């Protein structure tokens, strides 16, 4: 049996549904919101490359190294993607990554709830011992978001990857362990329930 198996995770503000070619048109629109594909320090497909990215993620799912999701708003519109990736079933570890959201869905409850859903499933259904997050060292928005979750910095992998523009990426590696999950869960719940100014 595949670990982790495809699943739909549903919250109040967001549903994480198995990635499907049916989400193509919504995802094309979402990636154009804010021209995020132009960010040099991350890899977000533009509209023209969206079909290839869906195909790539689904092929990785078939090989057992990724479980991709579409991030859907409460009205069922796809506004981004996220995954369980770098899956290590033998050690019950995985990474939450390859995540992007349309600008309209950033800085609100969508990402926070999506992470709570994914972490809850990882720790409480899959019995993970740790969940990782990785991002470019200079992607300060992503690093702040990961740190707000309660993840701790494990270290920096220097010259870890060659980017599409031939620059070298230093990768910041964060993790949450099973022992830390109750505190992290309480914090995420508080973040979702507290009034927003």
Secondary structure, DSSP 4 states (H G I P E B T S, - for coil): --SSPP--EE-SSEEEEE--GGGHHHHHHHHHTTTGGG-TTS----GGGHHHHHHHHHHHHHHTSEEEEEEEETTS-EEEEEEEEEEEGGGTEEEEEEEEE-GGGTTSHHHHHHHHHHHHIIIIIS--SEEEEEEETT-HHHHHHHHHHT-EEEEEEEEEEE-TTSPEEEEEEEEEEGGGHHHHHHHHHHHHHSPP-
